[in-house]
Amino acid sequence: MLPNTGRLAGCTVFITGASRGIGKAIALKAAKDGANIVIAAKTTHANPKLPGTIFTAAEEIEAAGGKALPCAVDVRDEQQINDAVEKAVERFGGIDVLVNNASAISLTSTLETPTKRVDLMMNVNTRGTFLTSKACIPYLKKSKIAHILNLSPPLNLDPMWFKQHCAYTIAKYGMSMCVLGMAEEFKGEIAVNALWPKTAIHTAAMDMLGGSGIESQCRKVDIIADAAYSIFKKPKSFTGNFIVDENILREEGIKNFDIYAIKPGHPLLPDFFLDEHPDTIIKKVESHGALPELKEEKPATTKPRSGAVAETFRIVKDFLSDDVVKATQAIYLFELSGEDGGTWFLDLKSKGGNVGYGEPPEQADVVMSMSTDDFVKMFSGKLKPTMAFMSGKLKIKGNMSLAIRLEKLMNQMNARL
C-alpha cells in the first residue's frame, strides 16, 4: 500500500459519489492526512442492496482523522451542486481537490437502452462532471495544489468499445473529454487528469452488475485510492493525463500487486476501454491459466462437435430443480449459429424448469446470440460470459440482471459439464 505523507493535511477534497465504493475509499485515504472531505452524494437513507450513506461515510472519515461535511447531492441538479460547493467554502474556506466519481452505467445495446437510461448516464456522467467542475473551478484557482480528477477511461476509439454499449461509452467518454478540454483551458492553474483501473474493482455496485463470485476476479478499492493519492502529490504541471492505476503505482515503486487483490493469485478481470482488444485480453487470460481447460483441448476445428448443444442442454435439464427455478425466475432464448444450432430455450419459470429446441412457452426475458461452439464453451466454463460479451462473441438483449443470474447458474453447473 502507498504510505500517506501528510500532503493533504488541511486541504479540502470535494468528492461526488463518496458515500460508498471508490469515492469513499479515496475519501478515507485523504482523511488519514487530516484532510477536509465534502461527501457529495445522493444516499441519505440506507439501501439494503447498496450499503452506506453520506452520514455513515462521514463517521468513517472522522474516525480516520479527517473532517467531514456530508451534502445530499444529485449531480443532475445544478442547484444542489452549487449549494454543496457554497457550504464547503463556508465551512472549510475553499476547495483544493475535486474528484468526479459519480457515475451511472447500463451495458445495453442501442435498441435495448431506454431513453430515461440514456438521459441518466449522460446527465450523471458527462453533464454532472462538467457542472461540478464548473462550480468548483473558481475556488480551485485559488488553491496551491488545485486538482480535478475524473474517474474515467482513456479515449480509446476502437469501435469494439462502442458497439455493445454505445450510450454508456459516449457518457463515460464525455467525462474524459472534460479532462482533455479543461486541462488545456486551465493549464498552469489547475491540474486536470483522469484515472481508470486496469482491472475490475470490487464494490457493491460490481456485485449487483457481476453477481456473486465476481469479487474473486477483482481488486480492492484501495488500489484506486492509492493511485488517486499519488496523483494529488503531483504538481499542477502534471495535467491532461489518462492514468491507469497500476501504472502510476509502479512508478511509486510498488511491485507486489497481490496486496490489492481480493483473492491473491486468482486471474483478474480486465476493465473496459484499455488499449488491448478484448480478444487479445481473452488470449492473455487463457495463457495465464484463467481458462486452463482450453489448454487441454485439441486444436479447434471450423465446426463445433455434432450434437454438442443438445448434449449440453440434456445435462442442464438434469441439473434443474424447483430451487433453481425459484432462485432464477427467468426464461432464456438462445439463438445459436453453426452446426447443431438454431433456436433453443431454457425455461426457469415453470415448475421444475425445462429446456428445448424452438420457441419457449412464454416470451423470453433474455435473448442470447452466439455460435454453438462458444455456447458449449461458455456452459462448460471454458469461456467466461463476461469475456464473451466484451469481445462481441455473445450478444444480449433484454434484462441484464437476469442474464447475470444465468452466469451464476453456469458457475454451479460447470463441474457437471
C-alpha positions, 0 to 999 in steps of 0.5 A: 500500500502507498504510505500517506505523507501528510500532503493533504493535511488541511486541504479540502477534497470535494468528492461526488459519489463518496458515500460508498465504493471508490469515492469513499475509499479515496475519501478515507485515504485523504482523511488519514492526512487530516484532510477536509472531505465534502461527501457529495452524494445522493444516499441519505437513507440506507439501501439494503442492496447498496450499503452506506450513506453520506452520514455513515461515510462521514463517521468513517472519515472522522474516525480516520482523522479527517473532517467531514461535511456530508451534502445530499447531492444529485449531480443532475441538479445544478442547484444542489451542486452549487449549494454543496460547493457554497457550504464547503467554502463556508465551512472549510474556506475553499476547495483544493481537490475535486474528484468526479466519481459519480457515475451511472452505467447500463451495458445495453445495446442501442435498441435495448437502452431506454431513453430515461437510461440514456438521459441518466448516464449522460446527465450523471456522467458527462453533464454532472462532471462538467457542472461540478467542475464548473462550480468548483473551478473558481475556488480551485484557482485559488488553491496551491495544489488545485486538482480535478480528477475524473474517474474515467477511461482513456479515449480509446476509439476502437469501435469494439468499445462502442458497439455493445454499449454505445450510450454508456461509452459516449457518457463515460467518454464525455467525462474524459473529454472534460479532462482533455478540454479543461486541462488545456483551458486551465493549464498552469492553474489547475491540474486536470487528469483522469484515472481508470483501473486496469482491472475490475474493482470490487464494490457493491455496485460490481456485485449487483452488475457481476453477481456473486463470485465476481469479487474473486476476479477483482481488486480492492478499492484501495488500489484506486485510492492509492493511485488517486493519492499519488496523483494529488502529490503531483504538481499542477504541471502534471495535467491532461493525463489518462492514468491507469492505476497500476501504472502510476503505482509502479512508478511509486515503486510498488511491485507486489500487486497481490496486496490489492487483490481480493483473492491473491493469485486468482486471474483478474478481470480486465476493465473496459476501454484499455488499449488491448482488444478484448480478444487479445485480453481473452488470449492473455487470460487463457495463457495465464491459466484463467481458462486452463481447460482450453489448454487441454483441448485439441486444436479447434476445428471450423465446426463445433462437435455434432450434437454438442448443444443438445448434449449440453442442454440434456445435462442442464435439464438434469441439473434443474430443480424447483430451487433453481427455478425459484432462485432464477425466475427467468426464461432464456432464448438462445439463438445459436449459429453453426452446426447443431444450432438454431433456436433453443430455450431454457425455461426457469419459470415453470415448475421444475424448469425445462429446456428445448429446441424452438420457441419457449412457452412464454416470451423470453426475458433474455435473448442470447446470440452466439455460435454453438461452439462458444455456447458449449464453451461458455456452459462448460466454463471454458469461456467466461460470459463476461469475456464473451460479451466484451469481445462481441462473441455473445450478444444480449438483449433484454434484462441484464440482471437476469442474464447475470443470474444465468452466469451464476447458474453456469458457475454451479453447473460447470463441474457437471459439464 
